[in-house]
Amino acid sequence: MTGVIIVGLVLCILFFIELYRAHNDIQISKYTIQDTKIGKAFQGYQILQLSDLHGKFFGKQNLKLVQMIRKIHPDIIVMTGDMINGRVKSDSGSVFSLLKGLSGEFPVYFVKGNHEIYLPEKQQETLEALLQEKQVHVLNNEKSVLEKEEEHINLYGMWCDLKYYVRQDDGKKHQFTLEHLEKSMKKSAISSEEFNILLAHNPNFIHAYAKWGADVTLSGHIHGGMIRLPLIGGIFSPDTILFPKYSAGHYEVDGKHLIVSRGLSRGARGFRLFNRPEMIMIELSHKE
C-alpha cells in the first residue's frame, strides 16, 4: 500500500511538472524551406513566427520572450494572429509589452486571427493604430515586398470573416474556398514565378491557399491540438474538432508548404498537455 501511495505521489508530481512545462517552457522549432524561386540573396534568411499569444506574459513585461528573440536575432518577425485575448484597453497588454521590449530592433508583420476579428470595428482600429505606432506592418489582405540585394520575395497577410471559424446551427462549418480567397486578396496580385509567403491564421483552408499560389503558408489557431500524444498528435482544436488534421509542424499539401505553430498560450478557456509553447524559426534556402 505504501508503495502504491509513493508511485501515486511521484506520478502526480510528474504530471504537474509537465503541466507547468506545457504552459511556460518555450520550445524553438526550426524548419528549412528550399525553393528555386528563393534568390541567392535570401540564402539563410530567417523568419521568426509567433502565434496565439492570447495576452500571456512570459516574465515581467515579457522579458523572457524578448531575450529569446534577441538571442535568435531573426531577419523578420511574423505574428500569425490571436496575439490578444480580449478588448484593447491600452498599449500595456502582452503583445505591446513584447513590442516595446524589442524597441523596433526587427521588422514585424502582423495578421489578424479570430480573436482580433471578433473585436468591434472601433476596437480593431484602435489595435491597428497601436501596432502601427510600434512600427508593426499590419497586413490587411495585402502584400509586402521583402527586398535584399536587388532580389525580393512576397509576404502576404490574409484574414477572413469570423463565420469561417464557427459552426452553423446544424453543426456544419462555412467552407473558405479559392474564390473567397481571391475576393479577399483582390487588391494584391500574386505571381507563380515569384516566391510567395502567406500569413493566414487558420490552417484548415490550406487547399485554397495552395491553389491560390502561396508557396509557404504560416498558420496557428489549433494550439497544437491542446493535448499531444506520441504517434497521434493533437487531440482537440479550438473549434471543437477532434484529431485536427493540421495541428502542428510542417506539412506538404498540393505541392506547397504549410507550417502550423503550436502557439504560445492556452487561450481563454483552453489547456495544454505534452504540448510546450512554441516559437518557430523558418530558414529560407536557395535551391539550384
C-alpha positions as CSV (number, residue, x, y, z in Angstrom):
1,M,0.0,0.0,0.0
2,T,2.8,2.4,0.9
3,G,4.4,1.6,-2.5
4,V,1.2,2.5,-4.3
5,I,1.0,5.8,-2.5
6,I,4.6,6.7,-3.3
7,V,4.0,5.8,-7.0
8,G,0.9,7.9,-7.0
9,L,2.7,10.9,-5.5
10,V,5.5,10.6,-8.0
11,L,3.0,10.4,-10.9
12,C,1.2,13.5,-9.5
13,I,4.5,15.4,-9.2
14,L,5.5,14.4,-12.8
15,F,2.0,15.5,-14.0
16,F,2.2,18.9,-12.5
17,I,5.8,19.4,-13.8
18,E,4.6,18.5,-17.3
19,L,1.6,20.8,-16.9
20,Y,3.9,23.7,-15.9
21,R,6.2,23.0,-18.9
22,A,3.3,22.8,-21.3
23,H,2.3,26.4,-20.3
24,N,5.6,28.1,-19.6
25,D,8.6,26.3,-21.1
26,I,9.0,27.7,-24.6
27,Q,10.4,25.5,-27.4
28,I,12.0,26.8,-30.6
29,S,11.2,24.6,-33.6
30,K,13.3,25.1,-36.8
31,Y,12.3,24.4,-40.4
32,T,14.2,24.9,-43.6
33,I,12.3,25.8,-46.9
34,Q,14.2,25.2,-50.1
35,D,12.9,26.6,-53.4
36,T,14.3,27.5,-56.8
37,K,12.4,30.8,-56.6
38,I,14.3,31.9,-53.5
39,G,17.1,34.1,-54.7
40,K,20.7,33.6,-53.5
41,A,20.5,36.9,-51.6
42,F,17.9,35.2,-49.3
43,Q,20.0,32.2,-48.6
44,G,19.8,31.7,-44.8
45,Y,17.1,34.3,-44.4
46,Q,15.4,33.7,-41.0
47,I,11.7,34.3,-40.3
48,L,10.6,34.0,-36.7
49,Q,6.9,33.1,-36.3
50,L,4.9,34.0,-33.2
51,S,1.3,32.9,-32.8
52,D,-1.6,32.7,-30.4
53,L,0.0,34.6,-27.5
54,H,-3.5,35.3,-26.2
55,G,-2.3,38.1,-23.9
56,K,0.0,35.8,-21.9
57,F,3.2,37.2,-20.3
58,F,6.4,35.2,-20.1
59,G,8.2,37.0,-17.3
60,K,7.7,40.6,-16.3
61,Q,6.9,42.7,-19.4
62,N,7.5,39.6,-21.5
63,L,11.2,39.9,-20.8
64,K,11.8,36.1,-21.3
65,L,10.3,36.3,-24.8
66,V,12.3,39.4,-25.6
67,Q,15.6,37.9,-24.5
68,M,14.9,34.7,-26.5
69,I,14.1,36.7,-29.7
70,R,17.2,38.8,-29.3
71,K,19.3,35.7,-28.9
72,I,17.8,34.2,-32.1
73,H,18.1,37.5,-34.0
74,P,15.9,36.8,-36.9
75,D,15.7,38.9,-40.1
76,I,12.0,39.5,-39.6
77,I,9.2,38.5,-37.1
78,V,5.7,37.5,-38.2
79,M,2.7,37.3,-35.9
80,T,0.0,35.0,-37.2
81,G,-3.0,36.0,-35.2
82,D,-4.7,35.7,-31.8
83,M,-1.9,37.7,-30.1
84,I,-4.6,39.3,-27.9
85,N,-7.3,37.7,-25.8
86,G,-9.9,40.4,-25.3
87,R,-10.7,44.1,-25.7
88,V,-7.9,46.5,-26.2
89,K,-7.8,48.9,-23.3
90,S,-4.4,50.4,-23.7
91,D,-1.0,49.7,-25.1
92,S,0.1,47.9,-21.9
93,G,-1.0,44.4,-22.9
94,S,1.2,41.5,-23.5
95,V,1.9,42.0,-27.2
96,F,2.6,45.7,-26.7
97,S,5.0,44.9,-23.9
98,L,6.7,42.5,-26.2
99,L,7.0,45.1,-29.0
100,K,8.1,47.7,-26.5
101,G,10.9,45.4,-25.3
102,L,12.1,44.8,-28.8
103,S,12.0,48.6,-29.5
104,G,12.0,48.3,-33.3
105,E,15.0,46.1,-33.5
106,F,13.4,43.8,-36.0
107,P,10.8,44.3,-38.8
108,V,7.5,42.9,-37.5
109,Y,4.5,41.8,-39.7
110,F,1.1,41.1,-38.2
111,V,-2.1,39.4,-39.5
112,K,-5.4,39.1,-37.6
113,G,-6.7,35.9,-36.1
114,N,-10.2,35.2,-35.0
115,H,-9.7,36.9,-31.6
116,E,-8.7,40.2,-33.4
117,I,-11.6,39.8,-35.9
118,Y,-14.0,39.3,-33.1
119,L,-13.3,42.8,-31.7
120,P,-15.8,45.6,-32.6
121,E,-14.7,47.7,-35.5
122,K,-13.5,50.6,-33.4
123,Q,-11.5,48.2,-31.2
124,Q,-9.9,46.8,-34.3
125,E,-9.0,50.3,-35.4
126,T,-7.5,51.0,-32.0
127,L,-5.5,47.8,-32.1
128,E,-4.1,48.5,-35.6
129,A,-3.2,52.1,-34.6
130,L,-1.3,50.9,-31.6
131,L,0.5,48.3,-33.6
132,Q,1.5,50.8,-36.2
133,E,2.7,53.2,-33.5
134,K,5.1,50.3,-32.6
135,Q,6.2,50.2,-36.3
136,V,4.4,47.0,-37.0
137,H,3.3,46.3,-40.6
138,V,-0.3,45.3,-40.3
139,L,-1.3,43.2,-43.4
140,N,-5.0,43.6,-44.1
141,N,-5.4,41.2,-47.1
142,E,-2.4,42.8,-48.8
143,K,1.2,42.3,-49.8
144,S,4.5,43.5,-48.5
145,V,7.6,43.0,-50.6
146,L,10.8,41.9,-48.8
147,E,13.9,43.1,-50.6
148,K,17.5,42.2,-50.3
149,E,20.4,43.0,-52.7
150,E,18.1,43.7,-55.6
151,E,16.1,40.5,-55.1
152,H,12.7,40.1,-53.4
153,I,10.2,37.7,-52.0
154,N,6.5,38.5,-51.3
155,L,4.8,38.4,-48.0
156,Y,1.0,38.3,-47.9
157,G,-1.3,38.7,-44.9
158,M,-4.9,37.3,-45.1
159,W,-7.8,37.3,-42.7
160,C,-11.4,36.2,-43.3
161,D,-14.8,36.7,-41.8
162,L,-15.4,35.2,-38.4
163,K,-18.1,32.9,-39.8
164,Y,-15.4,30.7,-41.3
165,Y,-14.2,29.9,-37.7
166,V,-17.5,28.9,-36.2
167,R,-20.1,26.2,-36.8
168,Q,-23.6,26.9,-38.1
169,D,-26.7,25.9,-36.2
170,D,-26.7,22.5,-38.0
171,G,-23.2,21.8,-36.9
172,K,-21.6,22.4,-40.3
173,K,-18.9,25.0,-41.0
174,H,-18.7,27.5,-43.8
175,Q,-16.1,26.5,-46.3
176,F,-13.5,29.0,-47.3
177,T,-12.7,28.4,-51.0
178,L,-10.2,29.7,-53.6
179,E,-13.0,32.0,-54.8
180,H,-13.3,33.5,-51.3
181,L,-9.5,34.0,-51.1
182,E,-9.3,35.6,-54.4
183,K,-12.1,38.0,-53.4
184,S,-10.3,38.8,-50.1
185,M,-7.0,39.4,-51.9
186,K,-8.2,41.1,-55.0
187,K,-6.0,44.2,-54.4
188,S,-2.9,42.0,-54.1
189,A,-2.0,40.2,-57.3
190,I,0.1,37.0,-57.0
191,S,2.7,35.6,-59.5
192,S,3.6,32.0,-59.6
193,E,7.0,33.0,-60.9
194,E,7.9,34.7,-57.6
195,F,8.3,33.2,-54.1
196,N,5.2,33.9,-52.0
197,I,4.7,33.5,-48.3
198,L,1.2,33.8,-46.8
199,L,0.3,34.6,-43.2
200,A,-3.1,33.1,-42.5
201,H,-4.2,32.3,-39.0
202,N,-6.4,29.2,-39.8
203,P,-4.6,26.3,-41.4
204,N,-7.7,24.4,-42.3
205,F,-8.1,26.2,-45.7
206,I,-4.6,25.2,-46.9
207,H,-6.0,23.7,-50.2
208,A,-7.3,27.2,-51.1
209,Y,-4.1,28.9,-50.1
210,A,-2.0,26.4,-52.2
211,K,-4.2,26.7,-55.3
212,W,-4.0,30.5,-55.0
213,G,-0.2,30.3,-55.2
214,A,1.2,30.5,-51.7
215,D,4.5,28.6,-51.7
216,V,4.6,28.7,-47.9
217,T,1.7,29.3,-45.5
218,L,2.3,30.1,-41.9
219,S,-0.6,29.5,-39.5
220,G,-1.6,28.9,-35.9
221,H,-5.0,28.7,-34.4
222,I,-5.1,25.0,-33.4
223,H,-2.9,25.3,-30.3
224,G,-1.0,22.2,-31.2
225,G,-4.2,20.1,-30.5
226,M,-4.0,21.2,-26.9
227,I,-3.1,17.6,-25.7
228,R,-0.4,15.9,-27.8
229,L,0.2,12.2,-27.8
230,P,3.0,10.2,-29.5
231,L,2.1,8.8,-32.9
232,I,-1.3,10.5,-32.7
233,G,-0.5,14.2,-32.5
234,G,-3.1,16.8,-31.4
235,I,-6.3,15.7,-29.8
236,F,-8.5,18.8,-29.8
237,S,-8.8,22.1,-31.6
238,P,-10.4,25.5,-30.6
239,D,-13.3,24.9,-33.0
240,T,-14.1,21.5,-31.3
241,I,-12.7,19.3,-33.9
242,L,-11.3,16.0,-32.6
243,F,-7.9,15.0,-34.0
244,P,-7.4,18.1,-36.2
245,K,-5.6,17.2,-39.5
246,Y,-3.2,20.2,-39.3
247,S,-2.3,20.6,-35.6
248,A,1.4,21.4,-35.6
249,G,4.5,21.2,-37.7
250,H,5.5,21.1,-41.3
251,Y,3.1,19.7,-44.0
252,E,3.3,19.4,-47.8
253,V,-0.1,20.0,-49.4
254,D,-0.7,20.1,-53.1
255,G,3.0,20.7,-53.7
256,K,3.1,23.6,-51.3
257,H,4.3,24.1,-47.7
258,L,2.2,24.6,-44.6
259,I,3.8,25.4,-41.2
260,V,1.5,25.4,-38.2
261,S,2.6,26.9,-34.9
262,R,1.5,25.3,-31.7
263,G,1.3,28.8,-30.3
264,L,2.4,30.4,-27.1
265,S,-0.6,30.2,-24.9
266,R,-3.6,28.0,-24.0
267,G,-6.2,30.7,-24.9
268,A,-9.1,31.9,-22.9
269,R,-10.6,28.6,-21.9
270,G,-8.1,26.1,-23.3
271,F,-5.4,24.0,-21.8
272,R,-2.1,22.3,-22.9
273,L,-0.5,19.0,-22.0
274,F,2.6,17.4,-23.5
275,N,2.5,20.5,-25.7
276,R,5.1,23.2,-24.9
277,P,4.6,26.8,-26.0
278,E,6.4,27.3,-29.3
279,M,8.2,29.8,-31.4
280,I,9.1,28.8,-35.0
281,M,12.2,29.7,-36.9
282,I,11.9,29.3,-40.7
283,E,15.1,29.5,-42.7
284,L,15.0,30.0,-46.4
285,S,17.4,28.3,-48.8
286,H,18.1,28.8,-52.5
287,K,17.7,25.6,-54.5
288,E,19.6,25.2,-57.7
